[in-house]
Amino acid sequence: MKRIFALSVIIGFVVSLASSQENVRSLNTVTAHRHTVKAGELILVASTVDHKRGSTLEDILGDQLPVNSAVFVWNGTGYETATRAAFFGWSENILVPRGKAFFVQVAASPPGDVTFALTGEVPEAHNGGGTTTVSVAGISATTYPYPAEIEFGATKSAQDAPVNASVFFWNVSTQSYDAPTTKAVFSGWGDAETRVIEVGEGYFLDLTASTPDNMSSDEVEPYDLSM
């Protein structure tokens, strides 16, 4: 069962995604998902909403993180890196569209937990949604591209992935990857089948040991905001 985030800010009507009884909707349905990480630690996240300003680091993160925080964006062969300065913003204003996962490393000083939010319009049919194409080539940093929880095995990309593909989940508490899970002929993804993907949680799909070495999957929106 998916748990869909309730809307927190809406331009127009106030609607809850969690309620199937609502008959009204907004043309600009806006929500946010928040992530908390300890100073000095890494978290793998992805936006599941469409930001009004755009999809660069300045657009989606702005000044929410302490100075000297860093972002690492996987480009298929390595990481593009950006750091946040006191007066000049992000050193590289990298593009990170909805559904593309990236590492955020919060500066070690000041100490304590840091919470940041990824805010924007809920993707749905009226705004060009309905389905979202998830493309994977070799090793890709990705996520379920909607603001809803889902079991990994229920995602279309997990179902479409060929045998011998692998998935890697980042463990914030240990600051390392959990042991990878490889898709098998008869047992599928094993324990990863029921592993819940939290809203905006990123992970890596690895097709390099598989044939084909790239794929595209159309993830269908898990809600209906039509009037």
N, C-alpha and C positions, 0 to 999 in steps of 0.2 A: 504494500500500500504506500503510495507516494504521499508525503506531507508537503503541501505547497505553502510557501511563505505568505502570510497575510500582508496586505498592502499597508504601507506606513504613510506614504505621501502621495496624493493624487491630485492632478489638475482636472477639475470637472467633478464627476460624481465620486462618492466614496464607495468602494466595492471591496469585498474580501474574496481572494482567490479560493479560500478554504470553503466558502459557502456555495453550494450548488443551487440554493434557493433564490439567489439574486437574479432579477430580471433586468437590472440596469447595469451599464458599464461606462467606462470612461474612454474617450478617444486617446487619452494620455495616461495610461495606467502605470504608475511609478511605484517602485519598491526598492528596498536595499537589502543586501545580505552583508552581515558583519563578521569579521574574523579577529580573533584575539591571539596574540603570540607574545612570548616573553622577550624582553630586550636581549639582543645578541643572537636570537634564534631565527631559523628559517621556517617558512611555511609555504606550501605549494597551493596556489589558488588560481581561480579563473573567474572572470566576470560572466554572469548568466543573464545580464540585462543589457539593453542598448542605451548607452549614454548619449544624452542630448547633444553635448559639445563635440563628442568624437571618441576615439578609442586609443589615444596616446596616454602615456603615463601622467602627463599634466592634466589630461581630461579626467581620468578615472581615479587617480590617487592624489593629485595636487599636493597640498602641504600637510596631509594627514599624518605622515610619518616623521619621526625626529630627523634632524639633520644628520647626515652620514649614513642613513639607511640606504640599502641597495636593492636593486631588482635584477634578476637574472632571467633572460628570456631565451629558451632553447630554439635554435633556428634549423635544426636537423643535423648539424655537424658539431655545434658548439654553442656557447652562450654569449649573447649580447648583454652587456652590463651597463647599468646606469646607477649613479649615486645622487642623493639629494643634497644640495648645497643650501646655505642659509639664505642667500639673496637671489640666486640664479635658477632655482628650481632643479629639475632633473638634468644631469649632465648629458644624457642622450634621451630625447623624447621618443622612446620606442613605441611602435604601434603594437597593441595587444588586443585584437578584436575579441568579441564575445566567443567563449568556448576554447580560447587558447590559454593554456595554463602557464604560469610563470612563478618563479620563486621570489618571495619577499623576505629580505633579511633586515630585521629591525636593529637600529644602532644600539650598541651596548650601553650607551649613556644618553639620557638619564636611565637608571635602572627601573625595573617594573614591567608590568604588562602593558601592551599597546593594542588598542582596538581601532580598526579602520573599516570603512564601509565602501562597498561598490554599489553605486546607485544609478538607476536608469529605468527606462520603460520596459515593461514586461513584453517579451517577444510573443506576438500572437498574430492571427491571420489578418486582422485589420491593418496592421503595420508591416505587412510583408512576411509574416510568420507562417504558421501552418506546419511547415517542416524546416529543419535546419540541417544542412549537410555538414557532416563531420568527416574531414579528410585525414587520412593517416598514411604516411610514407616513411618507411624505415622505422625510426624511433620518433614518436611524436608526443608532445606534451598537450594533453587535452582534458576535457571534462564532459559531463552531461550538460548540454547548452541551454538549460531552462532552470528557473528558480524553484526547483522541486527536488526532494530527496527521491532516490531510486536505487534499487538493488543493481549492482553492476551487471549481473547476468540478464537483466531485463532491458538493458540498453541495446539499441540496434547495432551499434558498433561492436559490442561484445559478441552479439549473435553472428554478425557478418565476418568477424575476424577469422582467418583460417586456422586450422590446426597447427600447433607449434608456435603460434603467437604468444606473447607474454605480456603481463600487466605488472607494473611496479607502483606501489603506493608509498607515499612519504609518511613517515611516522614522526609527528611533531614532538612527542614526548621523548623519543630516543634520539631525535635529530639524525635519523638514518632511514634508508629504505627498508620496508619489510621484505622478507624473502619473496622473490617474484613468483607468480603463478603462471603456468603454461597451459594453454588449452589442449586438451587431449581428445582423441576420437570418440571415446565412449563416455568419459566422465566430465566432458566439457571443461569449465573453469574451476571445478572442484569447490573449495571453500569460498573462492572469490565470487561464485555465482550469487550468493546471498549477502555479500559484503555491501553495506549501504554506502552510497556516495552521498555525502552531505552537500548541501547547496553551496556551489562555488568551490568544492574540493577538487583539486587537480590530481592527475595521475599520468603515467607514461604508458603508451601502448607500443610494443616492439614487434614489428613484423619482419625483421631482418632475417629470421630463421625460417620464414614461411614463403610460400608461393601463392598468390602474387605478393610483391613487396610494397604494394600500395593499395588503398581501397577508399571508397567514399560510401558513407551510410547516411540515410535520411532519417533523422530523429524526429518523430511526430510530437507536436506540442501536447503535453499531458493534461490540458485544461481547455475549456471552451468559454471565451469571454464574449461570444457573439450575443447580440440582443435577442 
